Amino acid sequence: MTTDPPRIKIDLSFVGTGFNGFQLQKKGRTVQGELESALDEIGFPPKTVGCSRTDGGVHARRYTAHCADHEPGRKCSEILKGLNRNLPETILANAVSRAAPGFHARYSSLEKTYRYFIYVGDAAPPPVAPFVNEMRRQASAKKMTEILPLFIGERDFRAFTTSDGRKTNTVRGISSAAVLALEPLICIEIRGRSFLHRMVRFIAGALVAYSREKVTAGFLASALAGREDVLPFPAMPAMGLHLWDVDYGDLKTSEKYDNTCPLELWPFEGAGFRTVGRAGPQDHPPRS
Protein backbone atom coordinates (compact mmCIF):
# COMPACT_ATOMS: atom_id res chain seq x y z
CA MET A 1 0.00 0.00 0.00
CA THR A 2 1.37 3.38 -1.02
CA THR A 3 0.57 6.71 0.56
CA ASP A 4 0.84 10.19 -0.89
CA PRO A 5 3.99 12.03 0.26
CA PRO A 6 3.62 15.19 2.36
CA ARG A 7 2.95 18.19 0.14
CA ILE A 8 3.51 21.92 0.14
CA LYS A 9 0.53 24.01 -1.01
CA ILE A 10 1.47 27.21 -2.84
CA ASP A 11 -1.07 29.96 -3.49
CA LEU A 12 -0.16 32.27 -6.39
CA SER A 13 -1.37 35.32 -8.27
CA PHE A 14 -0.08 36.03 -11.76
CA VAL A 15 -0.54 38.36 -14.70
CA GLY A 16 -1.00 36.05 -17.67
CA THR A 17 0.25 38.52 -20.29
CA GLY A 18 3.37 37.07 -21.90
CA PHE A 19 2.80 33.52 -20.60
CA ASN A 20 1.60 30.49 -22.57
CA GLY A 21 -0.64 29.57 -19.64
CA PHE A 22 0.37 27.82 -16.44
CA GLN A 23 1.39 24.39 -17.70
CA LEU A 24 4.84 23.70 -19.14
CA GLN A 25 4.96 23.78 -22.95
CA LYS A 26 7.55 22.65 -25.45
CA LYS A 27 7.93 26.26 -26.52
CA GLY A 28 7.20 29.54 -24.80
CA ARG A 29 7.30 30.93 -21.29
CA THR A 30 4.92 29.46 -18.70
CA VAL A 31 4.01 30.20 -15.10
CA GLN A 32 4.87 26.63 -14.11
CA GLY A 33 8.31 27.01 -15.65
CA GLU A 34 8.97 30.16 -13.61
CA LEU A 35 7.62 28.56 -10.41
CA GLU A 36 9.73 25.44 -10.81
CA SER A 37 12.82 27.53 -11.54
CA ALA A 38 12.20 29.50 -8.33
CA LEU A 39 11.75 26.28 -6.33
CA ASP A 40 14.99 24.94 -7.76
CA GLU A 41 16.78 28.13 -6.69
CA ILE A 42 15.78 27.56 -3.05
CA GLY A 43 16.71 23.88 -3.09
CA PHE A 44 13.28 22.28 -3.51
CA PRO A 45 12.64 19.54 -6.08
CA PRO A 46 10.99 21.61 -8.82
CA LYS A 47 8.16 19.22 -9.78
CA THR A 48 4.79 20.96 -9.36
CA VAL A 49 1.12 20.23 -10.08
CA GLY A 50 -1.33 23.05 -10.73
CA CYS A 51 -5.07 23.36 -10.10
CA SER A 52 -5.75 24.21 -13.77
CA ARG A 53 -3.91 24.56 -17.06
CA THR A 54 -5.23 28.08 -17.90
CA ASP A 55 -5.03 29.43 -21.44
CA GLY A 56 -2.18 31.62 -22.62
CA GLY A 57 -2.77 35.22 -21.58
CA VAL A 58 -5.30 34.36 -18.85
CA HIS A 59 -4.71 35.94 -15.42
CA ALA A 60 -5.12 34.39 -11.98
CA ARG A 61 -6.11 36.24 -8.83
CA ARG A 62 -5.93 32.97 -6.92
CA TYR A 63 -4.12 29.92 -8.27
CA THR A 64 -2.98 26.87 -6.30
CA ALA A 65 -0.13 24.48 -6.98
CA HIS A 66 1.56 21.79 -4.90
CA CYS A 67 4.95 20.14 -4.71
CA ALA A 68 6.46 17.41 -2.58
CA ASP A 69 7.62 18.44 0.90
CA HIS A 70 11.10 16.94 1.18
CA GLU A 71 12.14 19.27 4.01
CA PRO A 72 9.42 19.13 6.69
CA GLY A 73 11.64 21.07 9.07
CA ARG A 74 11.92 24.07 6.77
CA LYS A 75 9.61 26.94 7.75
CA CYS A 76 6.83 27.99 5.37
CA SER A 77 7.88 31.61 5.85
CA GLU A 78 11.36 30.79 4.52
CA ILE A 79 9.93 28.98 1.49
CA LEU A 80 7.53 31.83 0.66
CA LYS A 81 10.17 34.54 0.95
CA GLY A 82 12.60 32.49 -1.12
CA LEU A 83 10.05 31.98 -3.87
CA ASN A 84 9.24 35.68 -4.13
CA ARG A 85 12.93 36.55 -4.30
CA ASN A 86 13.22 34.37 -7.40
CA LEU A 87 9.87 34.77 -9.14
CA PRO A 88 9.38 37.50 -11.77
CA GLU A 89 7.35 40.56 -10.77
CA THR A 90 4.29 39.30 -12.66
CA ILE A 91 3.99 36.27 -10.35
CA LEU A 92 3.44 36.52 -6.59
CA ALA A 93 3.43 33.67 -4.09
CA ASN A 94 0.70 34.72 -1.62
CA ALA A 95 0.89 31.85 0.84
CA VAL A 96 2.74 28.60 1.52
CA SER A 97 1.27 25.90 3.74
CA ARG A 98 1.73 22.27 4.65
CA ALA A 99 -1.39 20.51 3.45
CA ALA A 100 -3.23 17.61 4.99
CA PRO A 101 -2.32 14.12 3.69
CA GLY A 102 -3.91 13.38 0.35
CA PHE A 103 -4.14 17.01 -0.78
CA HIS A 104 -3.92 17.49 -4.55
CA ALA A 105 -4.01 20.96 -6.13
CA ARG A 106 -6.24 19.76 -8.96
CA TYR A 107 -8.31 16.88 -7.61
CA SER A 108 -8.98 18.32 -4.14
CA SER A 109 -10.60 21.41 -5.63
CA LEU A 110 -14.37 21.57 -5.00
CA GLU A 111 -15.09 24.51 -7.29
CA LYS A 112 -13.39 27.20 -9.34
CA THR A 113 -14.66 30.73 -9.94
CA TYR A 114 -13.79 32.54 -13.15
CA ARG A 115 -14.55 36.18 -13.89
CA TYR A 116 -14.50 37.75 -17.34
CA PHE A 117 -14.17 41.55 -17.47
CA ILE A 118 -15.40 43.71 -20.36
CA TYR A 119 -14.73 47.43 -20.68
CA VAL A 120 -17.40 49.05 -22.85
CA GLY A 121 -15.99 52.31 -24.21
CA ASP A 122 -13.50 53.91 -26.54
CA ALA A 123 -10.35 53.16 -24.52
CA ALA A 124 -9.68 51.60 -21.13
CA PRO A 125 -7.33 53.49 -18.75
CA PRO A 126 -3.74 52.14 -18.79
CA PRO A 127 -3.92 50.42 -15.35
CA VAL A 128 -7.08 48.60 -16.45
CA ALA A 129 -6.36 47.82 -20.10
CA PRO A 130 -4.21 44.65 -19.59
CA PHE A 131 -6.99 43.01 -17.55
CA VAL A 132 -10.10 43.63 -19.66
CA ASN A 133 -11.47 43.00 -23.10
CA GLU A 134 -12.15 46.42 -24.62
CA MET A 135 -15.41 46.59 -26.59
CA ARG A 136 -16.45 49.79 -28.32
CA ARG A 137 -19.90 48.52 -29.26
CA GLN A 138 -22.51 48.52 -26.52
CA ALA A 139 -23.36 45.23 -24.79
CA SER A 140 -26.42 44.95 -22.54
CA ALA A 141 -25.63 43.45 -19.15
CA LYS A 142 -29.36 43.19 -18.38
CA LYS A 143 -30.13 41.24 -21.55
CA MET A 144 -27.23 38.86 -20.85
CA THR A 145 -28.95 37.75 -17.65
CA GLU A 146 -31.95 36.37 -19.58
CA ILE A 147 -30.01 33.30 -20.70
CA LEU A 148 -27.94 32.59 -17.57
CA PRO A 149 -30.24 29.70 -16.51
CA LEU A 150 -29.44 27.87 -19.76
CA PHE A 151 -25.92 27.19 -18.48
CA ILE A 152 -26.80 25.93 -14.98
CA GLY A 153 -26.44 22.22 -14.21
CA GLU A 154 -24.76 19.57 -16.34
CA ARG A 155 -24.55 20.55 -20.00
CA ASP A 156 -22.69 19.28 -23.04
CA PHE A 157 -20.15 22.00 -23.85
CA ARG A 158 -18.90 20.32 -27.02
CA ALA A 159 -19.57 23.47 -29.06
CA PHE A 160 -18.00 25.67 -26.35
CA THR A 161 -14.47 24.32 -26.63
CA THR A 162 -11.70 23.65 -29.12
CA SER A 163 -10.76 20.45 -30.95
CA ASP A 164 -8.36 19.68 -28.08
CA GLY A 165 -11.18 20.09 -25.57
CA ARG A 166 -13.35 17.63 -27.52
CA LYS A 167 -10.83 14.83 -27.03
CA THR A 168 -12.36 14.18 -23.59
CA ASN A 169 -15.86 14.03 -22.12
CA THR A 170 -17.42 17.42 -22.91
CA VAL A 171 -20.15 17.35 -20.26
CA ARG A 172 -19.46 19.82 -17.45
CA GLY A 173 -21.48 21.20 -14.56
CA ILE A 174 -21.99 24.92 -13.84
CA SER A 175 -23.18 25.67 -10.31
CA SER A 176 -23.82 29.39 -10.75
CA ALA A 177 -23.52 32.19 -13.27
CA ALA A 178 -23.86 35.93 -12.78
CA VAL A 179 -23.55 39.24 -14.58
CA LEU A 180 -22.18 42.14 -12.52
CA ALA A 181 -21.77 45.75 -13.57
CA LEU A 182 -19.90 48.88 -12.62
CA GLU A 183 -20.25 51.08 -15.69
CA PRO A 184 -18.36 51.02 -17.99
CA LEU A 185 -17.28 47.58 -16.73
CA ILE A 186 -19.26 44.35 -17.11
CA CYS A 187 -18.18 41.24 -15.21
CA ILE A 188 -19.34 37.73 -16.12
CA GLU A 189 -18.85 35.24 -13.27
CA ILE A 190 -18.95 31.47 -13.80
CA ARG A 191 -18.55 28.80 -11.11
CA GLY A 192 -18.05 25.07 -11.57
CA ARG A 193 -15.93 22.06 -10.71
CA SER A 194 -13.97 21.85 -13.95
CA PHE A 195 -13.81 23.54 -17.34
CA LEU A 196 -12.87 22.66 -20.91
CA HIS A 197 -10.32 24.52 -23.02
CA ARG A 198 -11.66 28.07 -23.67
CA MET A 199 -15.05 27.11 -22.26
CA VAL A 200 -15.53 30.22 -20.10
CA ARG A 201 -14.42 32.47 -22.95
CA PHE A 202 -17.03 30.88 -25.24
CA ILE A 203 -19.71 31.32 -22.57
CA ALA A 204 -18.79 35.00 -22.31
CA GLY A 205 -18.97 35.21 -26.10
CA ALA A 206 -22.45 33.65 -26.03
CA LEU A 207 -23.72 36.23 -23.54
CA VAL A 208 -22.36 39.12 -25.60
CA ALA A 209 -23.72 37.67 -28.87
CA TYR A 210 -27.16 37.15 -27.32
CA SER A 211 -27.20 40.68 -25.92
CA ARG A 212 -26.59 41.96 -29.46
CA GLU A 213 -29.26 39.64 -30.93
CA LYS A 214 -26.67 37.73 -32.95
CA VAL A 215 -27.79 34.36 -31.56
CA THR A 216 -31.03 33.03 -30.09
CA ALA A 217 -31.72 31.32 -26.79
CA GLY A 218 -33.07 28.36 -28.77
CA PHE A 219 -29.80 27.90 -30.65
CA LEU A 220 -27.79 28.08 -27.41
CA ALA A 221 -30.08 25.52 -25.75
CA SER A 222 -29.54 23.23 -28.74
CA ALA A 223 -25.77 23.73 -28.50
CA LEU A 224 -25.79 22.94 -24.77
CA ALA A 225 -27.64 19.70 -25.53
CA GLY A 226 -24.74 18.66 -27.78
CA ARG A 227 -26.64 19.14 -31.04
CA GLU A 228 -24.38 21.87 -32.46
CA ASP A 229 -20.69 21.66 -33.30
CA VAL A 230 -19.97 25.24 -34.37
CA LEU A 231 -20.95 28.51 -32.69
CA PRO A 232 -21.64 31.65 -34.77
CA PHE A 233 -19.34 33.73 -32.56
CA PRO A 234 -15.73 33.39 -31.37
CA ALA A 235 -14.35 32.81 -27.89
CA MET A 236 -13.66 36.11 -26.16
CA PRO A 237 -9.98 37.22 -25.98
CA ALA A 238 -7.87 35.80 -23.15
CA MET A 239 -6.88 39.09 -21.51
CA GLY A 240 -10.32 39.59 -19.98
CA LEU A 241 -10.39 36.23 -18.17
CA HIS A 242 -9.31 35.80 -14.54
CA LEU A 243 -9.21 32.64 -12.44
CA TRP A 244 -10.73 34.41 -9.46
CA ASP A 245 -10.81 31.77 -6.74
CA VAL A 246 -10.33 28.06 -6.02
CA ASP A 247 -12.42 26.46 -3.27
CA TYR A 248 -10.91 23.61 -1.25
CA GLY A 249 -13.59 23.55 1.44
CA ASP A 250 -12.42 23.08 5.00
CA LEU A 251 -8.84 22.24 4.09
CA LYS A 252 -6.61 21.48 7.07
CA THR A 253 -3.02 22.71 7.11
CA SER A 254 -0.40 22.08 9.76
CA GLU A 255 1.56 25.28 9.08
CA LYS A 256 0.84 28.32 6.94
CA TYR A 257 2.54 31.60 6.13
CA ASP A 258 0.84 34.45 4.22
CA ASN A 259 2.00 37.66 2.67
CA THR A 260 0.47 40.59 4.50
CA CYS A 261 -0.37 43.77 2.59
CA PRO A 262 -3.01 46.44 3.32
CA LEU A 263 -3.79 46.84 -0.40
CA GLU A 264 -6.29 44.86 -2.42
CA LEU A 265 -4.71 41.79 -3.97
CA TRP A 266 -6.07 42.21 -7.47
CA PRO A 267 -7.60 44.72 -9.95
CA PHE A 268 -11.36 45.22 -9.37
CA GLU A 269 -11.29 43.24 -6.11
CA GLY A 270 -12.58 46.13 -4.03
CA ALA A 271 -14.78 47.62 -6.76
CA GLY A 272 -18.45 48.09 -5.97
CA PHE A 273 -19.99 45.90 -8.64
CA ARG A 274 -23.77 45.54 -8.51
CA THR A 275 -25.40 42.24 -9.36
CA VAL A 276 -27.49 42.63 -12.51
CA GLY A 277 -28.60 39.00 -12.48
CA ARG A 278 -27.60 35.61 -11.08
CA ALA A 279 -28.62 32.02 -11.78
CA GLY A 280 -28.07 28.96 -9.60
CA PRO A 281 -29.49 25.47 -9.04
CA GLN A 282 -32.99 26.85 -8.44
CA ASP A 283 -32.91 28.28 -11.96
CA HIS A 284 -31.79 25.02 -13.57
CA PRO A 285 -33.93 24.53 -16.73
CA PRO A 286 -34.69 21.00 -17.91
CA ARG A 287 -32.33 19.51 -20.47
CA SER A 288 -33.81 19.67 -23.93
MITINU-11324 format. One line per 4 residues: number of its first residue (from 1); for each residue x, y, z of C-alpha. Coordinates in steps of 0.5 Angstrom, whole numbers, padded with zeros to 4 digits. Layout:
# MITINU-11324
NUM) X Y Z ~ ...
END
This chain:
# MITINU-11324
1) 0000 0000 0000 ~ 0003 0007 -0002 ~ 0001 0013 0001 ~ 0002 0020 -0002
5) 0008 0024 0001 ~ 0007 0030 0005 ~ 0006 0036 0000 ~ 0007 0044 0000
9) 0001 0048 -0002 ~ 0003 0054 -0006 ~ -0002 0060 -0007 ~ 0000 0065 -0013
13) -0003 0071 -0017 ~ 0000 0072 -0024 ~ -0001 0077 -0029 ~ -0002 0072 -0035
17) 0000 0077 -0041 ~ 0007 0074 -0044 ~ 0006 0067 -0041 ~ 0003 0061 -0045
21) -0001 0059 -0039 ~ 0001 0056 -0033 ~ 0003 0049 -0035 ~ 0010 0047 -0038
25) 0010 0048 -0046 ~ 0015 0045 -0051 ~ 0016 0053 -0053 ~ 0014 0059 -0050
29) 0015 0062 -0043 ~ 0010 0059 -0037 ~ 0008 0060 -0030 ~ 0010 0053 -0028
33) 0017 0054 -0031 ~ 0018 0060 -0027 ~ 0015 0057 -0021 ~ 0019 0051 -0022
37) 0026 0055 -0023 ~ 0024 0059 -0017 ~ 0024 0053 -0013 ~ 0030 0050 -0016
41) 0034 0056 -0013 ~ 0032 0055 -0006 ~ 0033 0048 -0006 ~ 0027 0045 -0007
45) 0025 0039 -0012 ~ 0022 0043 -0018 ~ 0016 0038 -0020 ~ 0010 0042 -0019
49) 0002 0040 -0020 ~ -0003 0046 -0021 ~ -0010 0047 -0020 ~ -0012 0048 -0028
53) -0008 0049 -0034 ~ -0010 0056 -0036 ~ -0010 0059 -0043 ~ -0004 0063 -0045
57) -0006 0070 -0043 ~ -0011 0069 -0038 ~ -0009 0072 -0031 ~ -0010 0069 -0024
61) -0012 0072 -0018 ~ -0012 0066 -0014 ~ -0008 0060 -0017 ~ -0006 0054 -0013
65) 0000 0049 -0014 ~ 0003 0044 -0010 ~ 0010 0040 -0009 ~ 0013 0035 -0005
69) 0015 0037 0002 ~ 0022 0034 0002 ~ 0024 0039 0008 ~ 0019 0038 0013
73) 0023 0042 0018 ~ 0024 0048 0014 ~ 0019 0054 0015 ~ 0014 0056 0011
77) 0016 0063 0012 ~ 0023 0062 0009 ~ 0020 0058 0003 ~ 0015 0064 0001
81) 0020 0069 0002 ~ 0025 0065 -0002 ~ 0020 0064 -0008 ~ 0018 0071 -0008
85) 0026 0073 -0009 ~ 0026 0069 -0015 ~ 0020 0070 -0018 ~ 0019 0075 -0024
89) 0015 0081 -0022 ~ 0009 0079 -0025 ~ 0008 0073 -0021 ~ 0007 0073 -0013
93) 0007 0067 -0008 ~ 0001 0069 -0003 ~ 0002 0064 0002 ~ 0005 0057 0003
97) 0003 0052 0007 ~ 0003 0045 0009 ~ -0003 0041 0007 ~ -0006 0035 0010
101) -0005 0028 0007 ~ -0008 0027 0001 ~ -0008 0034 -0002 ~ -0008 0035 -0009
105) -0008 0042 -0012 ~ -0012 0040 -0018 ~ -0017 0034 -0015 ~ -0018 0037 -0008
109) -0021 0043 -0011 ~ -0029 0043 -0010 ~ -0030 0049 -0015 ~ -0027 0054 -0019
113) -0029 0061 -0020 ~ -0028 0065 -0026 ~ -0029 0072 -0028 ~ -0029 0076 -0035
117) -0028 0083 -0035 ~ -0031 0087 -0041 ~ -0029 0095 -0041 ~ -0035 0098 -0046
121) -0032 0105 -0048 ~ -0027 0108 -0053 ~ -0021 0106 -0049 ~ -0019 0103 -0042
125) -0015 0107 -0038 ~ -0007 0104 -0038 ~ -0008 0101 -0031 ~ -0014 0097 -0033
129) -0013 0096 -0040 ~ -0008 0089 -0039 ~ -0014 0086 -0035 ~ -0020 0087 -0039
133) -0023 0086 -0046 ~ -0024 0093 -0049 ~ -0031 0093 -0053 ~ -0033 0100 -0057
137) -0040 0097 -0059 ~ -0045 0097 -0053 ~ -0047 0090 -0050 ~ -0053 0090 -0045
141) -0051 0087 -0038 ~ -0059 0086 -0037 ~ -0060 0082 -0043 ~ -0054 0078 -0042
145) -0058 0075 -0035 ~ -0064 0073 -0039 ~ -0060 0067 -0041 ~ -0056 0065 -0035
149) -0060 0059 -0033 ~ -0059 0056 -0040 ~ -0052 0054 -0037 ~ -0054 0052 -0030
153) -0053 0044 -0028 ~ -0050 0039 -0033 ~ -0049 0041 -0040 ~ -0045 0039 -0046
157) -0040 0044 -0048 ~ -0038 0041 -0054 ~ -0039 0047 -0058 ~ -0036 0051 -0053
161) -0029 0049 -0053 ~ -0023 0047 -0058 ~ -0022 0041 -0062 ~ -0017 0039 -0056
165) -0022 0040 -0051 ~ -0027 0035 -0055 ~ -0022 0030 -0054 ~ -0025 0028 -0047
169) -0032 0028 -0044 ~ -0035 0035 -0046 ~ -0040 0035 -0041 ~ -0039 0040 -0035
173) -0043 0042 -0029 ~ -0044 0050 -0028 ~ -0046 0051 -0021 ~ -0048 0059 -0021
177) -0047 0064 -0027 ~ -0048 0072 -0026 ~ -0047 0078 -0029 ~ -0044 0084 -0025
181) -0044 0092 -0027 ~ -0040 0098 -0025 ~ -0041 0102 -0031 ~ -0037 0102 -0036
185) -0035 0095 -0033 ~ -0039 0089 -0034 ~ -0036 0082 -0030 ~ -0039 0075 -0032
189) -0038 0070 -0027 ~ -0038 0063 -0028 ~ -0037 0058 -0022 ~ -0036 0050 -0023
193) -0032 0044 -0021 ~ -0028 0044 -0028 ~ -0028 0047 -0035 ~ -0026 0045 -0042
197) -0021 0049 -0046 ~ -0023 0056 -0047 ~ -0030 0054 -0045 ~ -0031 0060 -0040
201) -0029 0065 -0046 ~ -0034 0062 -0050 ~ -0039 0063 -0045 ~ -0038 0070 -0045
205) -0038 0070 -0052 ~ -0045 0067 -0052 ~ -0047 0072 -0047 ~ -0045 0078 -0051
209) -0047 0075 -0058 ~ -0054 0074 -0055 ~ -0054 0081 -0052 ~ -0053 0084 -0059
213) -0059 0079 -0062 ~ -0053 0075 -0066 ~ -0056 0069 -0063 ~ -0062 0066 -0060
217) -0063 0063 -0054 ~ -0066 0057 -0058 ~ -0060 0056 -0061 ~ -0056 0056 -0055
221) -0060 0051 -0052 ~ -0059 0046 -0057 ~ -0052 0047 -0057 ~ -0052 0046 -0050
225) -0055 0039 -0051 ~ -0049 0037 -0056 ~ -0053 0038 -0062 ~ -0049 0044 -0065
229) -0041 0043 -0067 ~ -0040 0050 -0069 ~ -0042 0057 -0065 ~ -0043 0063 -0070
233) -0039 0067 -0065 ~ -0031 0067 -0063 ~ -0029 0066 -0056 ~ -0027 0072 -0052
237) -0020 0074 -0052 ~ -0016 0072 -0046 ~ -0014 0078 -0043 ~ -0021 0079 -0040
241) -0021 0072 -0036 ~ -0019 0072 -0029 ~ -0018 0065 -0025 ~ -0021 0069 -0019
245) -0022 0064 -0013 ~ -0021 0056 -0012 ~ -0025 0053 -0007 ~ -0022 0047 -0002
249) -0027 0047 0003 ~ -0025 0046 0010 ~ -0018 0044 0008 ~ -0013 0043 0014
253) -0006 0045 0014 ~ -0001 0044 0020 ~ 0003 0051 0018 ~ 0002 0057 0014
257) 0005 0063 0012 ~ 0002 0069 0008 ~ 0004 0075 0005 ~ 0001 0081 0009
261) -0001 0088 0005 ~ -0006 0093 0007 ~ -0008 0094 -0001 ~ -0013 0090 -0005
265) -0009 0084 -0008 ~ -0012 0084 -0015 ~ -0015 0089 -0020 ~ -0023 0090 -0019
269) -0023 0086 -0012 ~ -0025 0092 -0008 ~ -0030 0095 -0014 ~ -0037 0096 -0012
273) -0040 0092 -0017 ~ -0048 0091 -0017 ~ -0051 0084 -0019 ~ -0055 0085 -0025
277) -0057 0078 -0025 ~ -0055 0071 -0022 ~ -0057 0064 -0024 ~ -0056 0058 -0019
281) -0059 0051 -0018 ~ -0066 0054 -0017 ~ -0066 0057 -0024 ~ -0064 0050 -0027
285) -0068 0049 -0033 ~ -0069 0042 -0036 ~ -0065 0039 -0041 ~ -0068 0039 -0048
END
